[in-house]
Amino acid sequence: MARSNKRRVGGWLPSDPELIRKFVEKLRSRPKADPADYIPPIKDLQNLVASTPTLAALTQVMFVEGYDYDPENPLGQPSVTSWPEFLGLLNAIMTTAPEFYVDAKGEALGLVGFPINALLDWPMGTGAGYTVFSSELFNRAFQPVLRHWSAFLTSEASRYVLAESDPKSDPPVVAWLSDDAKAQMIAVACQPSGGSADCLSKSFTEIFQVPDPNDPVYLGFASWDDFFTREFQPGVRPVGDAPVVSACESAPLQVVTNVGLSDRFWLKGQPYSLNNMLGFHPKAAHFQGGSVYQAFLSALSYHRWNAPVDGTVEDAFVINGSYYLESMSEGVHSPDPDPSAPNASQPFITSVATRAVIFIRATDPGIGLMAFVAVGMAEVSSCQIQVKPGDVLSKGDPLGMFHFGGSTHCLVFGPDVSLKFRVPVSGEPNLDATNVAVKSNLATLA
């Protein structure tokens, strides 16, 4: 019997493994490129692995281990069983933008927003996979592959999915700007209101800004990425009056206090390790014993970051990290393995994944120095910072954005900061929480 994944949070991968199987079969059905014709970054990755005995062995072992663990899920029968097959499917993804799927009745099924993760679901959770995806050598070779795909997603060629439907596909594909898909994005945007009738009655263009409302095909969006990073209309997300507001449209995962400067973040329980999270920055020591608020973003939501406090930027930088490394406590040898690793491994990846760090000196002395950490989860993991040291911020001001790729973020506070978080619509922070509105009141001083 196929194993079900109970943790497909955020809609980045469908909860139904059959949909992922069909996605992979669709990739397999495309004309196969000869390895000699792969894009240059994939050729370079292939050559690196072939010329590095340890990587050559482990990349094959991780697929064998994953198949042995569960041949029928999440990719169906048979799974992707070899490194060469993976490279061929990876090459096909490089000219593919995420599609929106519906069932035969037109009901929304979602998207495969982590297409590469879909190929790696169980292999990345194996012991061999952990070693491969923790390799600095491997990650630096994989980065150009993801950048190549990012370039496609920012090109005009990628916007075909905004307007083209394929009802004969299995499952059927609808355009992202179809009524069915827009209704799903409106529903996600209405989560912070509890799905109020007033919010759900609004049109897509009443909620989101579009470059050209008079464009009947693409609404003026120049690429998939242009659509993915769309902004709310002015006034849709007003700035709250609390000392700390929500930096992202996101679902609360957890609030942890008395966080250690250094910890063994790879162990079960995934404790935060401030030095690792903040790139061993000299300011990391300020937060020892402090608190971390973490929340994750959904695939159908808003992907820009906004200032959580009034204050001044003291530093801002991106840390290059891993892309498909998951906590071993969530791997195939754990009691409750998670094939969609970025979900249940979110605390762990704050220390290892590609991430943006912004230190802000809050105007409110009760907060003082705090840090915003945007963490890329799988795929492109592109974090764009739009502020620089010395910039003076007001709550709600733009900080940057995620380009395509899953995402989570943290707010980090010092040990002398006592905050009371309030997320009344979302409920208690956990993997099943729903979105808190960006810029809305998040925490008050206790």
C-alpha positions as CSV (number, residue, x, y, z in Angstrom):
1,M,0.0,0.0,0.0
2,A,1.3,3.4,-0.9
3,R,2.4,5.6,2.0
4,S,0.5,8.8,2.4
5,N,2.2,12.1,3.3
6,K,0.4,13.9,6.1
7,R,2.7,17.0,5.9
8,R,2.2,18.5,2.4
9,V,1.8,21.9,4.0
10,G,1.5,25.1,2.0
11,G,0.3,23.4,-1.1
12,W,3.9,23.1,-2.6
13,L,3.2,19.4,-3.3
14,P,-0.2,17.8,-3.6
15,S,-1.4,15.6,-0.7
16,D,-2.5,12.9,-3.2
17,P,0.6,10.9,-4.2
18,E,-1.2,9.8,-7.4
19,L,-1.0,13.4,-8.7
20,I,2.8,13.3,-8.2
21,R,3.0,10.0,-10.0
22,K,1.1,11.4,-12.9
23,F,3.4,14.5,-13.0
24,V,6.5,12.3,-13.2
25,E,4.9,10.1,-15.9
26,K,4.2,13.3,-17.8
27,L,7.8,14.3,-17.6
28,R,8.8,10.8,-18.7
29,S,6.5,11.0,-21.7
30,R,8.3,14.1,-23.1
31,P,10.9,13.6,-25.8
32,K,14.2,12.5,-24.2
33,A,17.2,14.7,-24.6
34,D,20.5,12.9,-25.3
35,P,22.9,13.5,-22.4
36,A,25.2,15.3,-24.8
37,D,22.4,17.9,-25.3
38,Y,21.7,18.6,-21.6
39,I,21.9,22.2,-20.6
40,P,25.5,23.2,-19.6
41,P,24.9,23.3,-15.8
42,I,23.5,19.8,-15.8
43,K,26.4,18.6,-17.8
44,D,28.7,20.2,-15.3
45,L,26.8,18.5,-12.4
46,Q,27.0,15.2,-14.2
47,N,30.7,15.5,-14.8
48,L,31.4,16.5,-11.2
49,V,29.5,13.4,-9.9
50,A,31.1,11.1,-12.4
51,S,34.6,12.4,-11.5
52,T,34.1,12.2,-7.7
53,P,34.0,8.6,-6.6
54,T,32.1,9.2,-3.3
55,L,29.4,11.3,-5.0
56,A,29.2,8.8,-7.9
57,A,28.5,6.0,-5.5
58,L,26.2,7.8,-3.1
59,T,24.0,9.4,-5.8
60,Q,23.1,5.9,-7.1
61,V,22.7,4.5,-3.6
62,M,20.2,7.1,-2.5
63,F,17.8,6.2,-5.3
64,V,18.2,2.5,-4.5
65,E,17.6,3.1,-0.8
66,G,14.6,5.2,-1.6
67,Y,13.1,2.6,-3.9
68,D,13.8,-0.2,-1.4
69,Y,12.0,1.8,1.3
70,D,8.9,2.5,-0.7
71,P,8.7,1.7,-4.5
72,E,5.1,2.8,-4.8
73,N,5.1,6.3,-3.2
74,P,5.2,9.2,-3.7
75,L,6.2,8.7,-7.3
76,G,4.1,5.6,-8.2
77,Q,5.3,2.4,-9.8
78,P,8.1,2.5,-10.6
79,S,9.9,5.3,-8.8
80,V,12.8,7.2,-10.2
81,T,15.5,4.6,-9.6
82,S,18.8,6.0,-10.8
83,W,20.9,9.1,-11.0
84,P,21.0,9.1,-14.8
85,E,17.2,9.0,-15.0
86,F,17.0,11.8,-12.5
87,L,19.3,14.0,-14.6
88,G,17.2,13.4,-17.7
89,L,14.0,14.4,-15.9
90,L,15.8,17.4,-14.3
91,N,16.8,18.5,-17.8
92,A,13.1,18.4,-18.9
93,I,12.1,20.5,-15.9
94,M,14.4,23.3,-17.0
95,T,11.8,24.4,-19.7
96,T,8.7,23.7,-17.6
97,A,6.7,26.2,-15.5
98,P,4.5,25.0,-12.7
99,E,1.0,24.0,-13.9
100,F,-2.3,24.2,-12.0
101,Y,-4.2,20.9,-11.9
102,V,-7.9,20.2,-11.5
103,D,-9.8,16.9,-11.4
104,A,-12.3,15.7,-14.0
105,K,-15.0,17.7,-12.4
106,G,-12.9,20.9,-12.4
107,E,-12.2,20.9,-8.7
108,A,-8.8,22.3,-7.8
109,L,-6.0,19.8,-7.0
110,G,-3.2,22.3,-6.8
111,L,0.3,22.3,-8.3
112,V,3.6,20.4,-8.2
113,G,5.5,23.5,-7.0
114,F,8.5,21.4,-5.9
115,P,9.0,19.4,-9.1
116,I,12.6,18.5,-8.3
117,N,11.7,17.7,-4.8
118,A,9.0,15.4,-6.2
119,L,11.8,13.4,-7.9
120,L,13.9,13.3,-4.7
121,D,11.2,12.7,-2.1
122,W,12.5,9.5,-0.6
123,P,16.1,9.6,-1.9
124,M,16.8,12.9,-0.1
125,G,15.6,11.2,3.2
126,T,18.1,8.4,3.0
127,G,21.5,8.2,4.7
128,A,23.2,8.5,1.3
129,G,21.0,11.4,0.3
130,Y,21.9,13.3,3.5
131,T,25.6,12.9,2.6
132,V,25.1,14.0,-1.0
133,F,22.9,17.1,-0.2
134,S,25.2,18.2,2.6
135,S,28.2,18.2,0.3
136,E,29.4,21.8,-0.3
137,L,30.9,20.6,-3.6
138,F,27.6,19.1,-4.7
139,N,25.5,22.2,-3.7
140,R,27.8,24.6,-5.5
141,A,27.4,22.5,-8.7
142,F,23.6,22.3,-8.2
143,Q,23.2,26.0,-7.7
144,P,23.8,26.9,-11.5
145,V,21.1,24.3,-12.4
146,L,18.6,26.1,-10.2
147,R,19.7,29.5,-11.5
148,H,19.2,28.3,-15.1
149,W,15.6,27.3,-14.2
150,S,15.2,30.6,-12.5
151,A,16.2,32.4,-15.7
152,F,13.5,30.4,-17.6
153,L,10.9,31.3,-15.0
154,T,11.7,35.0,-15.4
155,S,11.5,34.8,-19.2
156,E,8.5,35.5,-21.3
157,A,8.6,31.8,-22.4
158,S,7.5,30.7,-18.9
159,R,4.2,32.6,-18.9
160,Y,2.4,30.0,-21.1
161,V,1.0,28.4,-17.9
162,L,-0.8,31.7,-17.1
163,A,-3.0,31.4,-20.2
164,E,-2.9,27.9,-21.6
165,S,-5.2,25.0,-20.4
166,D,-5.0,21.4,-21.4
167,P,-8.3,19.6,-20.4
168,K,-7.1,16.4,-22.1
169,S,-4.0,16.1,-19.8
170,D,-4.1,13.7,-17.0
171,P,-4.8,15.3,-14.6
172,P,-6.4,18.3,-16.5
173,V,-4.4,21.5,-16.5
174,V,-6.1,24.9,-16.3
175,A,-4.5,28.3,-16.8
176,W,-3.3,30.2,-13.7
177,L,-5.5,33.1,-14.8
178,S,-8.6,30.9,-15.2
179,D,-11.5,31.4,-12.9
180,D,-10.8,28.1,-11.1
181,A,-7.2,28.9,-10.3
182,K,-7.9,32.5,-9.3
183,A,-10.7,31.3,-7.0
184,Q,-8.1,29.2,-5.1
185,M,-5.7,32.2,-4.8
186,I,-8.5,34.4,-3.5
187,A,-9.4,31.7,-1.0
188,V,-5.8,31.6,0.3
189,A,-5.7,35.4,0.5
190,C,-8.9,35.3,2.6
191,Q,-7.5,32.9,5.2
192,P,-6.6,35.7,7.6
193,S,-10.2,36.8,7.6
194,G,-11.4,33.3,8.4
195,G,-12.7,33.1,4.8
196,S,-15.2,35.8,5.3
197,A,-17.9,36.2,2.6
198,D,-16.9,39.8,2.0
199,C,-13.3,38.8,1.2
200,L,-14.3,35.8,-0.9
201,S,-16.6,38.0,-3.0
202,K,-13.7,40.1,-4.2
203,S,-12.2,39.6,-7.6
204,F,-8.6,38.7,-8.2
205,T,-7.7,42.2,-9.4
206,E,-9.4,43.7,-6.4
207,I,-7.0,41.8,-4.2
208,F,-3.8,41.7,-6.3
209,Q,-2.0,44.3,-8.4
210,V,-1.8,43.3,-12.1
211,P,0.5,45.2,-14.6
212,D,-2.2,45.6,-17.2
213,P,-5.9,44.8,-16.3
214,N,-6.8,45.4,-20.0
215,D,-4.6,42.6,-21.2
216,P,-7.1,39.8,-21.7
217,V,-4.5,37.0,-21.9
218,Y,-1.7,37.7,-19.4
219,L,-3.0,40.7,-17.4
220,G,0.4,42.2,-18.3
221,F,2.5,39.7,-16.4
222,A,5.8,39.4,-18.2
223,S,6.8,35.9,-16.9
224,W,5.9,33.2,-14.4
225,D,8.1,34.9,-11.8
226,D,6.4,38.3,-12.4
227,F,3.1,36.6,-11.6
228,F,4.5,34.6,-8.6
229,T,5.9,37.8,-6.9
230,R,2.6,39.8,-7.4
231,E,1.7,42.3,-4.8
232,F,-1.5,43.1,-2.9
233,Q,-3.5,46.1,-4.0
234,P,-2.9,49.2,-1.7
235,G,-5.0,49.0,1.4
236,V,-5.7,45.2,1.2
237,R,-3.1,44.6,3.9
238,P,-3.0,47.7,6.2
239,V,-0.2,48.0,8.7
240,G,-1.0,47.1,12.3
241,D,-0.3,49.3,15.4
242,A,1.4,46.6,17.4
243,P,5.2,46.9,18.1
244,V,5.7,43.8,15.9
245,V,3.7,43.1,12.7
246,S,3.8,40.0,10.5
247,A,6.7,40.2,8.0
248,C,5.2,37.7,5.6
249,E,1.8,36.4,4.6
250,S,2.4,33.1,6.4
251,A,1.2,30.4,8.7
252,P,2.8,30.2,12.2
253,L,4.9,27.1,12.8
254,Q,6.3,27.7,16.3
255,V,7.6,30.1,18.9
256,V,10.7,28.9,20.7
257,T,12.3,30.6,23.7
258,N,15.7,30.4,25.4
259,V,17.4,29.6,22.0
260,G,21.0,28.5,22.2
261,L,23.9,30.2,20.4
262,S,25.1,26.8,19.2
263,D,23.2,23.5,19.2
264,R,23.2,20.2,17.5
265,F,20.4,21.2,15.1
266,W,20.6,17.9,13.1
267,L,19.2,15.9,16.0
268,K,15.5,15.0,16.6
269,G,13.6,18.0,17.8
270,Q,15.6,20.3,15.5
271,P,16.7,22.9,18.0
272,Y,17.7,26.3,16.6
273,S,21.4,27.1,16.5
274,L,21.8,30.9,16.3
275,N,25.4,30.9,15.1
276,N,24.5,28.6,12.2
277,M,21.2,30.3,11.4
278,L,22.8,33.8,11.3
279,G,26.0,32.8,9.5
280,F,28.3,33.1,12.5
281,H,27.8,36.9,12.4
282,P,29.2,38.8,15.3
283,K,25.7,40.0,16.2
284,A,24.5,36.4,16.7
285,A,25.7,36.4,20.3
286,H,23.2,39.2,21.1
287,F,20.4,36.7,20.7
288,Q,21.6,33.9,22.9
289,G,18.8,32.8,25.2
290,G,16.3,34.8,23.1
291,S,13.3,33.7,21.1
292,V,12.5,32.7,17.5
293,Y,9.1,32.9,15.8
294,Q,8.9,30.8,12.6
295,A,6.2,30.7,9.9
296,F,5.9,29.2,6.5
297,L,4.5,30.6,3.2
298,S,2.1,28.8,0.9
299,A,2.4,28.2,-2.8
300,L,-0.6,30.3,-3.7
301,S,0.1,33.2,-1.5
302,Y,2.1,36.5,-1.4
303,H,5.9,36.0,-1.4
304,R,7.4,39.4,-0.5
305,W,8.9,40.3,2.9
306,N,7.9,43.5,4.8
307,A,9.5,45.2,7.8
308,P,8.2,43.7,11.1
309,V,9.3,46.7,13.2
310,D,10.1,50.4,12.9
311,G,13.9,50.7,12.9
312,T,17.2,50.9,11.0
313,V,18.9,48.2,9.0
314,E,22.3,47.3,10.5
315,D,23.3,44.6,8.1
316,A,21.8,42.5,5.3
317,F,23.2,39.6,3.4
318,V,22.5,36.3,1.7
319,I,24.0,33.0,2.9
320,N,24.4,30.3,0.2
321,G,23.4,27.0,1.6
322,S,22.1,23.5,0.7
323,Y,19.0,22.9,-1.4
324,Y,17.6,19.4,-0.6
325,L,19.1,18.6,2.8
326,E,16.6,17.4,5.3
327,S,16.9,16.5,9.0
328,M,17.8,12.9,9.5
329,S,15.1,12.9,12.2
330,E,12.6,13.1,9.4
331,G,14.3,10.7,7.0
332,V,13.3,7.2,5.9
333,H,14.8,5.6,9.1
334,S,12.7,7.7,11.4
335,P,9.5,6.4,13.0
336,D,7.4,8.9,11.0
337,P,9.3,9.7,7.8
338,D,8.5,12.8,5.9
339,P,9.0,12.5,2.1
340,S,8.4,16.2,1.6
341,A,11.3,17.1,3.7
342,P,11.3,20.9,3.6
343,N,8.0,20.9,5.5
344,A,8.8,19.0,8.7
345,S,12.4,19.9,8.5
346,Q,11.7,23.7,8.7
347,P,13.6,24.4,11.9
348,F,16.6,22.4,10.7
349,I,16.9,24.1,7.4
350,T,17.1,27.6,9.0
351,S,20.7,26.5,9.7
352,V,21.6,24.9,6.4
353,A,19.5,26.2,3.5
354,T,20.1,29.3,1.4
355,R,18.8,32.2,3.4
356,A,18.7,36.0,3.7
357,V,19.5,37.7,7.0
358,I,18.5,41.3,7.9
359,F,19.5,42.8,11.2
360,I,17.2,45.6,12.3
361,R,17.7,48.0,15.2
362,A,14.1,48.6,16.3
363,T,13.1,52.1,17.3
364,D,11.2,50.7,20.3
365,P,13.8,50.1,23.1
366,G,11.7,47.2,24.4
367,I,12.7,45.3,21.2
368,G,16.2,46.6,20.3
369,L,18.2,44.6,17.9
370,M,16.2,41.9,16.1
371,A,16.8,39.7,13.0
372,F,14.6,38.7,10.1
373,V,15.7,35.5,8.4
374,A,14.1,34.5,5.0
375,V,14.8,30.8,4.3
376,G,14.6,29.3,0.8
377,M,13.1,25.8,0.8
378,A,14.1,23.6,-2.2
379,E,14.0,24.5,-5.9
380,V,15.2,27.9,-6.9
381,S,15.5,29.2,-3.3
382,S,16.2,32.7,-4.5
383,C,16.2,35.3,-1.8
384,Q,16.3,38.9,-3.0
385,I,17.1,41.6,-0.5
386,Q,15.9,45.1,-1.3
387,V,17.3,47.1,1.7
388,K,20.9,47.9,2.8
389,P,22.6,49.0,6.0
390,G,21.6,52.4,7.1
391,D,18.1,52.3,5.6
392,V,15.4,53.6,8.0
393,L,12.3,51.5,7.9
394,S,8.7,51.9,9.0
395,K,6.6,48.8,9.7
396,G,5.3,47.3,6.5
397,D,8.1,48.7,4.3
398,P,9.4,46.3,1.6
399,L,12.4,44.2,2.7
400,G,12.7,41.8,-0.3
401,M,11.1,38.7,-1.8
402,F,11.3,35.0,-2.5
403,H,11.5,34.2,-6.2
404,F,10.1,30.8,-7.1
405,G,10.8,28.1,-4.5
406,G,9.2,27.2,-1.2
407,S,9.9,29.4,1.8
408,T,9.8,29.8,5.5
409,H,11.0,32.7,7.7
410,C,12.0,33.6,11.3
411,L,12.0,36.6,13.5
412,V,14.7,36.5,16.1
413,F,14.6,38.5,19.3
414,G,17.1,39.0,22.2
415,P,16.8,37.4,25.6
416,D,15.6,40.6,27.3
417,V,12.6,41.0,24.9
418,S,9.4,39.7,26.3
419,L,6.7,39.3,23.6
420,K,3.1,38.0,23.6
421,F,2.3,36.6,20.1
422,R,-1.3,36.7,19.0
423,V,-2.5,34.8,16.0
424,P,-6.3,34.5,16.6
425,V,-7.5,33.4,13.2
426,S,-4.6,30.9,12.6
427,G,-4.9,29.2,15.9
428,E,-1.9,27.7,17.7
429,P,1.3,27.6,15.7
430,N,1.8,24.2,14.0
431,L,2.0,22.5,10.6
432,D,-1.8,22.8,10.1
433,A,-2.0,26.6,10.9
434,T,-3.4,29.0,8.3
435,N,-2.1,32.4,7.2
436,V,-1.6,35.5,9.3
437,A,-1.9,38.6,7.1
438,V,1.3,40.3,6.2
439,K,1.7,43.7,8.1
440,S,-1.0,42.7,10.6
441,N,-0.5,42.8,14.4
442,L,1.7,39.9,15.4
443,A,3.1,40.6,18.9
444,T,3.0,43.0,21.8
445,L,5.5,43.6,24.6
446,A,4.5,41.5,27.5
